Amino acid sequence: MPDRAPDLDLHPGVAPSPNGSAHLAKPVIARTHLSLFVRDPESSAAWFADVLDMKITARGERWVFLSFGRKHHDLALIQAEPDAHHGGLGLQHYGLEIAGDVDDLRRLYAMLLAKGVTVVKTTDHKIGFGVYFEDPDGNRFEFFAETITDDEEGQRVLGEHHAPSLPVDLDPLYT
């Protein structure tokens, strides 16, 4: 049996470079967007516009795009098939780091409660605090306020505490 390049065994479908090793590109991510299947894109878009202050930037027959205002779209809402159901695999949550401190997070927590949004939990991650909530289709989101902003220190603390998600009493701030 002829010898094969080890990279071909580890990475099927990757063509070897002329010297016999595969060149694997490494992504450099500048930004992201999220695409969700939802029951009703228009009613979900209205919810995201109200709760997250997003603006509708484009729409089609079965979809709506929304933006936080700095890019063409941050969220795509696609109409799910009629028999679709929320499953146990897939998106666990989408974190939204806020521009602000813990008091700003507490104000957002109060806003969610005032709008009747389902809040799942409030957590201490040792590098910041999170408020987890659900959209009308049961997709989970998190507002997150960092308390450690240095990435190297944040990685050290996360590793030291095993990336915790500890319950915390976070009082909503109604102002």
Backbone hydrogen bonds, N-H to C=O, Kabsch-Sander energy under -0.5 kcal/mol:
donor,donor_aa,acceptor,acceptor_aa,energy
8,L,5,A,-1.1
9,D,5,A,-1.1
10,L,6,P,-1.9
11,H,7,D,-2.4
14,V,11,H,-1.9
15,A,13,G,-0.6
17,S,21,S,-2.8
20,G,17,S,-2.7
23,H,15,A,-0.5
24,L,22,A,-0.7
25,A,23,H,-0.6
29,I,27,P,-0.5
34,L,74,D,-2.3
36,L,76,A,-3.0
38,V,78,I,-2.8
44,S,40,D,-2.6
45,A,41,P,-2.5
46,A,42,E,-2.0
47,W,43,S,-1.8
48,F,44,S,-2.6
49,A,45,A,-2.5
50,D,46,A,-2.1
51,V,47,W,-3.3
52,L,48,F,-1.7
53,D,49,A,-0.5
54,M,48,F,-1.3
55,K,67,S,-2.6
57,T,65,F,-2.3
58,A,65,F,-1.2
60,G,63,W,-2.7
64,V,77,L,-1.9
65,F,58,A,-3.2
66,L,75,L,-2.8
67,S,55,K,-2.4
69,G,71,K,-0.5
74,D,66,L,-3.2
75,L,66,L,-2.0
76,A,34,L,-2.7
77,L,64,V,-3.0
78,I,36,L,-3.2
78,I,76,A,-0.6
79,Q,62,R,-3.0
80,A,38,V,-3.1
84,A,81,E,-2.1
94,Y,140,R,-1.5
95,G,93,H,-0.5
96,L,142,E,-3.9
97,E,95,G,-0.6
98,I,144,F,-2.7
100,G,98,I,-1.1
105,L,101,D,-1.9
106,R,102,V,-2.5
107,R,103,D,-2.0
108,L,104,D,-2.0
109,Y,105,L,-2.4
110,A,106,R,-2.1
111,M,107,R,-2.2
112,L,108,L,-2.5
113,L,109,Y,-2.2
114,A,110,A,-2.6
115,K,111,M,-1.8
116,G,113,L,-1.4
117,V,112,L,-2.5
119,V,117,V,-0.6
120,V,118,T,-0.6
120,V,132,Y,-2.2
121,K,132,Y,-1.0
123,T,130,G,-2.6
124,D,166,L,-2.7
125,H,123,T,-0.5
125,H,128,G,-3.0
129,F,145,A,-2.2
130,G,123,T,-2.1
131,V,143,F,-2.5
132,Y,121,K,-2.9
133,F,141,F,-2.7
134,E,118,T,-2.1
135,D,139,N,-2.3
138,G,135,D,-2.1
141,F,133,F,-3.4
142,E,94,Y,-2.1
143,F,131,V,-2.5
144,F,96,L,-2.1
145,A,129,F,-2.6
146,E,144,F,-0.5
147,T,127,I,-3.0
148,I,127,I,-2.0
149,T,147,T,-0.5
151,D,149,T,-0.6
154,G,150,D,-2.9
155,Q,151,D,-2.7
156,R,152,E,-1.9
157,V,153,E,-2.7
158,L,154,G,-2.7
159,G,155,Q,-2.4
160,E,156,R,-2.6
161,H,157,V,-2.2
162,H,158,L,-0.6
162,H,159,G,-0.7
163,A,158,L,-3.0
166,L,124,D,-2.2
168,V,122,T,-1.6
170,L,168,V,-0.8
171,D,169,D,-0.6
173,L,106,R,-1.7
174,Y,172,P,-0.7
175,T,173,L,-1.0
